[in-house]
Amino acid sequence: MGSEEILLEAGKSGELTAVLHTLAETEYNGEPKFSPLICREIGKLVVCRTYATPILELCHLIVAAAALSSEKGRFEYFFWDSGVAKTSVFHTYCQLAQQQKDTASICTVTSSSITLGYSDGDFTIQYSRMPVLSALLEFMLTALGYVDIDTDLQSILTTNPTKKDVSACANALSRRMYDYLRDHLPTAQSQRKFRKVLAFCDDDIDNVDDAMILNFWQDSSLEQDKGADFKTFESVMQTFIRTIQAVESARDLSAMRHAGKIGMDREAGEIDPDILSERLETIEETVTPLLKLASEPINQIKFLNKQECNHLEKLLSAGDLALRLPLSILRADSFGKTQSRVTQALRLQSSIKDLEEIIAEGPEDTYQDRQVIYEKLHNHALRSVYASLHALAQARLKDVITILLKLEPNLDYAPLARHLVEDNMAENVVVLHQEKITAQFIETLNNPEAVGQDIANLLARAQEAYKTLSRKGFKEDPGENPDIACAFATGAELLLDISRDIEAFLERLDSLHLNGGGWSSQFSYDRAVFSEQFNKIYIGATQ
């Protein structure tokens, strides 16, 4: 299964997946009505939104079915009484129905097709198309409902329709399908973006690297495609990252690699529809640490200000891919601001000279400047963790244990452990309740003489960090306010993760092999590339 197919499969909602599952399980006299090949074709035309022409064919087939029916206007018999959806079955059904008609029909039945003779032209349907069109009708009835579909079909069943009437009916049904899929598939614009990215990397996201993203932007930013705008480097990087994340998420499902059809029988290698439908939704709904810090009640403490969040947004949103695409993160952070200034100047209808000056000025920060910023943010995040540890310890809250062990897992806790054991043995306690152990641990933690030098030094650093931070919430007493206690505990864990993400990113930058020998040369090269591209995109477009 290719990356695009995996991505499209993963983008379906749970409801849409269930509808397709129902289609695959439809039977006629104990035999599957629609073959796996037909079901896959329906799934593809729905997910890829290529249903307009098939719906038009289906509407003409419904007119033919009504005309061939033994009861006037009852098209249902053709689809539900004909048997398993096979070319040969529909051929036989049409031949027999035509022979049993006493009056002239709009249909002309041949050995390979039926032709409808309208007053404004003919329309021919091959028997080989009828199984797929039958499955499409079954899908639409399940997804859209019989009542809405029947309402639109009345215009071609109660009168002598023309080709124009059938086209109008098909358009109405296509609009209903579009409205339905809007809530159950990624947007058409997103799909176009994903397809373009996958085509550029030859349907293999494992090949994506910093150079490929830059090359794609240079090629695509000049194209006038309103459905997939790739003018900004940041939008290109984000699309590549989301595409990789979605495909890798779907690959994690072992059923995806071996499944023959959608179903609940894992032993038979079927795809669990509930799990399958969550893949792209999970990617879209991923909550970054920054969003968590901004949520209640964590936001009662000002761990990071707006500027600090902006500096970290791209790095943290990329997740593990920041280590795979470090130059792209740097480029977006440095040159993204310049591009934003240019687009803002365009909105203000600035002169070409003004645009040229903005482009020539370049970014505010070099790559070395960016790394200094990341380092400062890493130190601040870590200092906030230590400060939170002190606040929780002073309030004697059990959350301090979790933070302490996560912050310094390799610290020498032997003195603390020995003290706890000696105290418990002195009390001749055989079994201690968890609450009592926790309370004694915290009490001992606040005794410098009992915890040992390593822990005492750590707590001293925590106290010093607490003193240096005067931001909102840091001077609140977590022992008196449960929300503040939760904010300190949860925020500290998030900031510890953030600090480690920044540290890993900086280490990745240090290990990069740069063409030209160093960061100064790399920045100079990239500045020339971005300046030239900005001129092509914005100056060339205005002349």
C-alpha positions in Angstrom: 0.0 0.0 0.0 1.5 3.3 -1.1 1.8 6.4 1.1 -1.0 8.2 -0.6 -3.4 5.3 -0.2 -2.4 4.9 3.4 -3.0 8.7 4.0 -6.4 8.7 2.3 -7.5 5.6 4.2 -6.4 7.1 7.5 -8.3 10.3 6.8 -11.8 8.8 6.8 -14.0 9.4 9.8 -15.4 6.6 11.9 -18.8 7.0 10.4 -17.6 6.9 6.8 -15.4 3.9 7.5 -18.5 2.2 9.0 -20.5 2.9 5.9 -17.9 1.4 3.7 -17.7 -1.6 6.0 -21.4 -2.1 5.7 -21.1 -2.0 1.9 -18.4 -4.7 2.0 -20.7 -6.9 4.2 -23.8 -6.5 2.1 -25.0 -10.0 1.0 -27.5 -11.5 -1.5 -28.6 -15.1 -0.6 -25.6 -15.5 1.7 -23.1 -14.4 -0.9 -21.3 -11.0 -0.9 -23.2 -8.7 -3.2 -20.2 -6.6 -4.1 -16.7 -8.0 -4.7 -13.7 -6.6 -2.8 -12.5 -5.0 -6.1 -15.8 -3.1 -6.4 -15.7 -2.0 -2.8 -12.2 -0.7 -3.2 -13.2 1.3 -6.2 -16.1 2.8 -4.3 -13.8 3.7 -1.5 -11.3 5.3 -3.8 -13.8 7.4 -5.7 -15.4 8.6 -2.5 -12.1 9.4 -0.7 -10.6 11.0 -3.7 -13.8 12.8 -4.4 -14.0 11.6 -8.0 -17.7 10.7 -7.8 -19.3 13.3 -10.0 -19.1 11.4 -13.3 -20.2 8.0 -11.7 -23.2 9.8 -10.1 -24.2 11.1 -13.5 -23.9 7.5 -14.9 -25.9 6.2 -11.9 -28.7 8.7 -12.6 -29.0 7.6 -16.2 -29.0 3.9 -15.0 -31.8 4.7 -12.6 -33.8 6.1 -15.5 -33.1 2.9 -17.4 -34.0 0.7 -14.4 -37.3 2.5 -14.0 -38.1 2.1 -17.7 -37.3 -1.6 -17.6 -39.2 -2.3 -14.4 -42.4 -4.3 -14.5 -44.0 -1.7 -12.2 -43.8 1.9 -13.5 -41.1 3.9 -12.0 -39.8 1.2 -9.6 -36.1 1.4 -10.3 -35.3 -0.5 -7.0 -36.0 -3.9 -8.5 -33.1 -3.5 -10.9 -30.6 -3.0 -8.1 -32.0 -5.2 -5.3 -33.7 -8.1 -7.2 -31.1 -8.7 -9.9 -28.8 -10.7 -7.6 -25.0 -10.4 -7.0 -23.5 -7.3 -8.7 -21.8 -8.9 -11.7 -21.6 -7.8 -15.3 -23.2 -11.0 -16.5 -26.1 -10.8 -14.1 -27.0 -7.3 -15.2 -26.7 -8.3 -18.8 -29.1 -11.1 -18.3 -31.5 -9.0 -16.3 -31.7 -6.3 -18.9 -32.2 -8.8 -21.7 -35.1 -10.5 -19.9 -36.7 -7.2 -18.8 -36.6 -5.9 -22.3 -38.3 -9.0 -23.7 -41.1 -8.8 -21.1 -42.0 -5.2 -21.9 -45.2 -4.9 -23.8 -44.7 -1.2 -24.7 -41.9 0.7 -26.3 -39.1 1.7 -23.9 -36.7 4.6 -23.8 -34.0 1.9 -23.6 -32.3 0.0 -26.4 -30.7 -3.1 -25.0 -27.7 -4.6 -26.9 -25.2 -7.4 -26.1 -22.7 -5.0 -24.4 -24.8 -2.0 -23.2 -28.0 -0.2 -22.9 -28.7 3.2 -24.6 -31.2 5.7 -23.4 -32.8 7.8 -26.2 -33.7 11.2 -24.8 -35.3 13.9 -26.7 -32.1 15.9 -26.4 -29.6 13.1 -27.1 -28.6 9.6 -26.2 -26.6 8.1 -23.3 -25.0 4.7 -23.2 -24.1 2.6 -20.2 -21.9 -0.4 -20.5 -22.9 -3.6 -18.5 -19.4 -3.6 -17.1 -20.1 -0.3 -15.3 -23.3 -1.5 -13.6 -21.8 -3.4 -10.7 -19.8 -0.3 -9.5 -22.8 2.0 -10.1 -25.0 -0.4 -8.1 -22.5 -0.3 -5.2 -22.4 3.5 -5.4 -26.2 3.7 -5.0 -25.9 1.3 -2.0 -23.3 3.5 -0.5 -25.3 6.7 -1.0 -28.5 5.2 0.4 -26.6 4.2 3.6 -24.6 7.5 3.9 -27.1 10.1 2.8 -30.4 8.3 3.5 -33.2 7.2 1.3 -35.5 10.1 1.8 -33.1 12.8 0.6 -32.0 10.7 -2.4 -35.6 9.9 -3.4 -36.5 13.6 -3.2 -33.9 14.4 -5.9 -34.7 11.4 -8.0 -38.4 12.3 -8.3 -37.5 14.8 -11.0 -36.4 12.0 -13.3 -38.8 9.3 -12.3 -42.2 11.1 -12.5 -41.8 12.7 -15.9 -40.3 12.0 -19.3 -36.8 13.2 -18.4 -34.3 14.8 -20.8 -30.5 14.5 -20.6 -30.6 18.0 -19.1 -33.0 16.9 -16.3 -30.7 13.9 -15.5 -27.7 16.2 -15.3 -29.5 18.5 -13.0 -30.5 15.6 -10.7 -26.9 14.3 -10.8 -25.6 17.7 -9.7 -28.0 17.8 -6.8 -26.9 14.4 -5.6 -23.2 15.4 -6.0 -23.9 18.4 -3.8 -25.4 16.2 -1.2 -22.3 13.9 -1.3 -20.0 16.9 -1.1 -21.8 18.2 2.0 -21.7 14.8 3.6 -18.0 14.2 3.0 -17.1 17.7 4.2 -17.6 16.3 7.7 -16.0 12.9 7.1 -12.9 13.6 5.1 -9.9 16.0 5.1 -10.7 19.1 3.1 -10.2 18.8 -0.7 -7.4 21.5 -0.4 -5.6 19.4 2.2 -5.9 16.3 -0.1 -4.5 18.3 -3.0 -1.5 19.4 -0.9 -0.8 15.9 0.4 -1.0 14.5 -3.1 1.4 17.1 -4.5 3.9 16.4 -1.6 3.7 12.6 -2.1 4.2 12.9 -5.8 7.3 15.1 -5.3 8.8 12.4 -3.0 7.8 9.6 -5.3 5.2 8.3 -2.8 8.0 7.5 -0.3 8.0 9.8 2.8 11.2 8.1 4.0 13.1 10.1 1.3 12.0 13.5 2.7 14.9 15.6 4.0 15.8 19.3 4.4 17.0 19.6 0.8 13.8 18.1 -0.6 11.6 20.5 1.3 13.7 23.5 0.1 13.6 22.2 -3.5 9.8 21.7 -3.3 9.3 25.2 -2.1 11.5 26.7 -4.8 9.4 24.8 -7.5 5.9 25.1 -6.0 6.0 28.7 -4.6 5.9 30.1 -8.1 2.9 28.1 -9.3 -0.5 29.8 -9.4 -2.6 26.9 -7.9 -5.3 28.4 -5.7 -6.2 25.0 -4.4 -2.8 24.3 -3.0 -0.9 27.5 -2.1 2.8 26.9 -1.3 4.1 30.4 -1.4 5.4 30.4 2.2 8.3 28.2 3.2 6.6 27.6 6.6 3.4 26.2 5.0 5.5 23.9 2.9 7.4 22.6 5.9 4.3 22.1 7.9 2.6 20.2 5.0 5.6 17.9 4.7 5.6 17.3 8.5 1.9 16.6 8.7 2.1 14.2 5.7 5.0 12.3 7.3 3.2 12.1 10.6 0.0 10.9 9.1 1.7 8.2 7.0 3.9 7.0 9.8 0.9 6.9 12.1 -1.0 4.7 9.7 2.1 2.5 9.2 2.2 1.8 12.9 -1.0 -0.3 12.4 0.2 -3.8 11.6 -3.3 -4.5 10.1 -2.7 -1.8 7.6 0.2 -3.7 6.1 -1.6 -7.0 5.7 -5.3 -6.3 5.6 -7.5 -7.6 2.8 -10.6 -5.7 3.8 -12.1 -3.6 6.6 -13.5 -5.6 9.4 -13.2 -6.7 13.0 -11.4 -10.1 12.5 -7.8 -9.3 13.3 -6.7 -12.9 13.0 -7.9 -12.8 9.4 -5.8 -9.6 8.8 -8.8 -7.3 8.6 -8.5 -3.5 9.3 -10.3 -2.5 12.5 -12.5 0.4 11.2 -12.5 2.2 14.6 -8.7 2.3 14.7 -8.3 3.0 11.1 -10.5 6.1 11.2 -8.5 7.7 14.0 -5.2 7.9 12.2 -5.5 11.4 10.5 -7.8 12.7 13.2 -5.1 11.9 15.8 -2.6 13.9 13.7 -4.9 16.9 13.3 -5.8 16.9 17.0 -2.3 16.5 18.4 -1.9 19.0 21.3 1.6 20.5 21.6 3.1 21.3 25.0 2.6 25.0 24.3 -1.1 24.5 23.9 -1.2 22.5 27.1 0.6 25.2 29.0 -2.0 27.7 27.7 -4.9 25.6 29.1 -6.7 25.8 32.4 -5.5 25.7 35.2 -1.8 25.5 34.0 -2.1 29.0 32.5 -2.5 30.5 36.0 1.3 30.4 36.1 3.2 32.3 33.4 5.8 29.6 32.6 6.4 31.0 29.1 5.5 34.4 27.7 4.2 35.0 24.1 7.6 35.7 22.6 9.1 32.6 24.1 6.2 30.5 22.8 6.7 32.0 19.3 10.3 31.0 19.3 9.5 27.4 20.2 6.3 26.8 18.2 7.8 25.3 15.1 10.4 23.2 16.9 7.8 21.7 19.3 5.0 21.3 16.7 7.4 19.1 14.6 7.9 16.6 17.4 10.5 14.0 16.7 10.7 15.3 13.1 12.6 18.3 14.3 15.6 16.0 14.6 15.1 14.7 11.1 14.5 18.2 9.6 16.7 20.5 11.7 17.6 22.9 8.9 14.0 23.3 7.8 13.1 24.3 11.4 15.9 26.9 11.4 15.0 28.2 8.0 11.3 28.6 8.9 12.2 30.4 12.2 14.7 32.7 10.5 13.3 33.5 7.1 9.7 33.0 7.9 9.6 36.4 9.7 11.1 38.1 6.6 8.4 36.5 4.4 5.7 37.6 6.8 7.0 41.2 6.6 6.9 41.0 2.8 3.3 39.7 2.7 2.2 42.3 5.2 3.8 45.0 3.0 1.9 43.7 0.0 -1.4 43.9 1.9 -0.6 47.5 2.7 0.1 48.1 -1.1 3.7 49.1 -0.4 6.0 50.0 -3.3 8.3 47.6 -5.1 11.2 49.6 -3.6 9.8 48.9 0.0 9.5 45.2 -0.8 13.0 45.0 -2.2 14.4 46.7 1.0 12.6 44.2 3.2 14.0 41.3 1.2 17.5 42.8 1.1 17.5 43.4 4.9 16.9 39.7 5.5 16.1 38.0 8.8 16.7 39.6 12.2 18.5 36.4 13.5 21.3 34.4 12.0 21.4 30.6 12.6 23.9 31.1 15.3 21.6 33.7 16.9 18.7 31.2 16.8 20.8 28.6 18.6 21.6 31.1 21.3 17.9 31.8 21.7 17.1 28.0 21.9 19.8 27.6 24.6 18.4 30.4 26.6 14.9 28.9 26.3 16.3 25.6 27.4 17.8 27.1 30.5 14.7 29.0 31.3 12.5 25.9 31.0 14.8 24.0 33.3 14.9 26.8 35.8 11.1 26.8 35.9 11.1 23.1 36.6 13.4 23.6 39.6 11.3 26.5 40.8 8.1 24.4 40.6 9.9 21.6 42.5 10.7 24.1 45.3 7.1 25.4 45.4 5.7 21.8 45.6 8.2 20.8 48.3 7.5 23.8 50.5 3.8 23.0 50.2 4.6 19.4 51.1 2.5 18.1 48.1 3.1 14.5 46.8 3.6 15.8 43.2 7.1 16.8 44.3 8.1 13.1 44.3 7.2 12.7 40.6 9.0 15.9 39.5 12.1 15.0 41.6 12.5 11.5 40.1 11.9 12.7 36.6 14.2 15.7 36.9 17.1 13.8 38.4 16.5 10.0 38.0 20.2 9.2 38.5 20.7 11.1 41.8 21.9 9.2 44.9 18.7 8.6 46.8 20.3 6.1 49.2 20.5 8.5 52.2 16.9 9.3 51.9 15.9 5.6 51.5 18.0 4.6 54.5 16.4 7.2 56.6 12.9 6.1 55.7 13.7 2.4 56.4 15.3 3.3 59.8 12.3 5.3 60.9 9.9 2.6 59.9 11.9 -0.1 61.6 12.0 2.0 64.7 8.3 2.1 64.7 8.1 -1.6 64.1 5.8 -1.1 61.2 5.5 -4.2 59.0 3.2 -2.7 56.2 3.0 1.0 55.5 0.1 2.6 53.6 1.0 4.5 50.5 -0.2 7.8 51.9 2.0 7.4 55.0 5.1 6.6 53.0 4.4 9.6 50.8 3.9 12.0 53.7 7.1 10.7 55.4 9.1 11.0 52.2 8.1 14.7 51.8 8.7 15.5 55.4 12.2 13.9 55.2 12.8 15.8 51.9 12.5 19.0 53.8 15.2 18.0 56.3 18.6 18.9 54.8 20.5 16.7 57.3 18.5 13.6 56.4 18.4 13.7 52.5 22.2 13.6 51.8 24.4 16.1 50.0 23.2 15.5 46.5 19.5 16.0 47.2 20.3 18.9 49.5 22.2 20.6 46.6 19.4 20.0 44.2 16.8 21.5 46.6 19.1 24.5 47.1 19.2 25.0 43.3 15.4 24.7 43.3 15.1 27.4 46.0 17.4 29.7 44.1 15.5 29.2 40.9 12.3 30.0 42.7 13.7 33.2 44.0 14.8 34.4 40.5 11.3 34.0 39.0 8.8 36.7 39.6 6.3 35.9 36.9 2.5 35.5 37.5 1.7 32.6 39.7 5.2 31.7 40.9 4.6 33.4 44.3 1.2 31.7 44.8 1.0 29.0 47.6 0.2 25.7 46.0 -0.7 24.3 49.4 -3.6 26.8 49.6 -4.8 26.6 46.0 -5.5 23.2 44.3 -5.4 24.8 40.8 -2.0 26.3 41.5 -0.7 23.0 42.8 -2.0 21.3 39.6 -0.4 24.0 37.5 3.0 23.6 39.2 2.9 19.8 38.9 1.6 19.5 35.3 3.5 22.6 34.1 6.8 21.3 35.5 6.4 18.0 33.7 5.6 19.8 30.4 8.6 22.1 30.8 10.9 19.2 31.5 9.8 17.6 28.3 10.3 20.9 26.4 13.8 21.4 27.9 14.8 17.9 26.7 13.3 18.5 23.3 15.3 21.7 22.9 18.5 20.0 24.2 18.1 17.1 21.7 17.6 19.6 18.9 20.7 21.6 19.8 22.7 18.4 19.9 21.3 17.5 16.5 22.4 20.9 15.1 25.9 20.4 16.6 26.2 17.0 14.8 25.1 18.3 11.4 27.6 18.2 8.5 27.3 21.6 6.8 28.3 22.3 3.3 30.8 25.1 3.4 32.1 24.3 6.8 30.1 26.2 9.4 26.9 28.0 10.4 28.0 31.3 9.0 28.5 29.9 5.6 25.3 28.0 5.7 23.3 31.1 6.7 25.0 33.1 3.9 24.1 30.5 1.3 20.5 30.2 2.6 20.1 34.0 2.7 21.0 34.2 -1.0 18.6 31.3 -1.9 15.7 32.8 0.1 16.3 36.4 -1.2 16.3 35.2 -4.8 13.1 33.2 -4.3 11.3 36.1 -2.5 12.2 38.3 -5.4 10.8 35.8 -7.9 7.6 35.3 -5.8 6.8 38.9 -4.9 8.8 41.3 -7.1 8.3 39.3 -10.3 4.6 39.1 -9.6 4.2 42.9 -9.3 6.0 43.8 -12.4 
